[in-house]
Amino acid sequence: MTNTIETEHVVIRSIAVSEMANNVYLVTAKESGAQVLIDAADDAEAIKGLIASGAGDTSAEPVLQAIITTHQHWDHIRALPATSAAFPDAMAIAGSDDADAITAAEGVEIARTVDHLDVGDFGGFVLQAIGLRGHTPGSIALLLRDGGQTILFSGDSLFPGGPGKTWSSEDFTSLMDDLEDRVFDQLPDETQVLPGHGEGTTLGEERPKLAQWRERGW
């Protein structure tokens, strides 16, 4: 099943793949046909079908410009080698502190690394990286602002009901600090959050729970 969100200038399509129901997102610019894939998690054939389906969103020739990985965990990168091979002109992008681990695990060279607030202009839309340290050292979220809508692809750093999993109190504090300082303090309540697994949420829905998350420690 493909889910679709439409803004003024882009269409966002998503599918869930693997036994862990990883979300794979495709952003397609309506005018230019520029496309970006977020998290080539698993099932390369399904991902190819998702990319092909984006042709219906634009009158231009669709071109996959980049494959962005939100973080290094194995369940988010299993289809990265096959997808990169099928679309060799698409730049592989990841957070600076996760890039080497992704290359080591899957043998895909990361062509561009990004840090907090780095911006990518894909010829029809802009994505800004937001560093969210804790789930992994180099986890990034991706922020899209378009036509009055604000959408955050949060990877595994933010879900309905809490932050992503961490493995120490230090990592939990780091992730919560980044979420509060870099996400909740900067973005409006109507921001749509599209996570790496499961259903989405909004910042307004989650904001009242921040103190509870801090208190429980996960």
N, C-alpha and C positions, 0 to 999 in steps of 0.2 A: 504494500500500500504506500502510495506517495502522498505526502502532505505538502500543501502549498500555501505560502504567504506572499502577498503582492504589496509592494510599495509603489511610490510614484515612478521610480526609474528601474526597479529590479523585481525579479521574481525569485523567491527562495523555495526550492523543492527539497524534500528530505525523505529518506527511507531509513528503516531500522534493519540492521544486518547482524548476523551471528547469534549464538546462543545467549549472548549478553545484551542483545537488543541495543547495539551501538547505533547512534544516530549519525548519518552521513548527510551533509548539507551541500547543496549546489546553489550558488548565487549567479544569476544570469542577468546581464544588463539588457533592457528591452531594446535600446536603440543600437548599441554597438555590437551586441552579441558576445561581449567579453564574459567569461565564466571563471569562477573560482570554486574549487572543491575543498570542503573542510572535513578533514579526518577520513582518509581512505582506510576504514577500519577492517573490513572483511568483505568477501564475496565480490571479487573484481568484476565478474560478469554483471551482477546487479548494479554496480557502480557505473559501468559502461552504459547500461540502459538508462540510468538516471541522467548521465551527462547527455545522452542522445535525446532524452525527453525535453531537455532545455531548448532544443531547436524550435519548439513550438511557442516559446516565449518571445521570440525576436524575429524580425524580418531580415536581419543581417545574418551573415555566416557565423555561427557560434564558434568561438575559439577558447579552449581551456587555457587560461593564462597561468594558473598556479594551483598547486595542491598544498594546502596549509594544514599542518599537524598541530593540534592544540597541546599535546604532551606526549611523552615518550612511551607510555605503557603499551604493552604488547597488543592489547585488544583494540587499540586505536590505529595500529600501523600494519596489520597483517596483509592488507591488500595494497600497501604503498608500492612495493616493487613492481607488481603486475600493472598497476594503474600508471605509474611513472613510465614503464616500458611502452604501454599503449599510447601514451600522450607525451612523447619525448620533449616537446617544446614547452610543456608546462613546468614552471619553476617550482621546485620543492622548497618549502619555507617552514621554519620551526623556530621556537624560542631558543635563544643563544645557549642556555644552560642545559637544554635537552637534545640539541642537534647531534652531538657526538654519540650519544646513547642510541639514537634512532639509526644513525649510520651503522653503528656496530651491530645492532640487532638485525637490520634488514638489508644492509649493504647499499642503501640509497644515499647518494651524496646530497646533502642539504645545500642548495645553491645560494640561499639567502637566510641569514639568521636575523631575528628581530628581538628587540628589547622593549621595555615599557614605553608606550607612547609613540613607537615607530609607526609610520603610516605607509600603506601601499595604495597607490592609485592605479586601478585596473582598467581605466578607459571607459568609464560609465558608472563607476562607484568607487568609494574609498573605504578601506578597512583599516582600523587603528588597533594595534596590539595593546593589550592591557596585561602587564605582568602580574600573575597571581601565584606567589611563591608559597609552596606548602604541600600540595598534592604531589607535585614533583618540583624540582628546583627551577625548571624552565617552563612551567605551565603558562600558557597565554590564553586570554579570552580575546575575542575579536568584536569590535564595535562598529556597527553600521548605522549611520544617520542618513535618512533619506525621506524627503517629502513630509517632514514633521514627525516621522516615526523613528524611534530609537530601538535598535535590536542588538542584543548581546549574545554571541555564541560563546557559552561559558565553559565548554569542555567539561572536565570532571571537577571543576573548582566550585561550582555553585549549582544546587538543585532545589526543587521545591522542598522546603523543610530543613535545609541546612547546607553547610559547606561540603565539599568533597572529602573523601577519606584522607586522613593523615596518620602518620605512624609514630609520632612523638608529640609531647605537649608543645615543644618548640615549633614544630611544623604547624600545629593547629593554630598557635598564636600568630605565626607569620601569615597564614592564610586568612585568618579573621581580620588581622590588621590591614592586609591588602584589600580584602573585600570591602571593609568599611571605608578606608581612605580613598581607594581608587575606583570603587564602583558605587556604593550607596551614597557617599558624600558628593559624588560628581554627577550622577545621572538621575533623571526624574522617575517618579513612581510608575509612570506608564511604560517604562522600558520593558520590552519583551525579552525574557531570558530563554534561550534555546540551548539546553544542556546536551552533554554527550550521551546520555541515556534517558529514556523515558519522556514524560510530558514536560512541557514548558511551564513557565510561571511569569510573574511580573515582579519588579523590585518593590512595588507598593504592597503586594501580597506578602512578601518576605520581610520587609523592613521592621515590622513590629516584633519579629522573633529574634532579632540580633542579640539582645541581652540574654535570652533563654539559651541560645546556642553557646554563648560565652560561658554561661554558668554550667551547662552540662558537659562542655569540653569536647564536643564532637558535632 
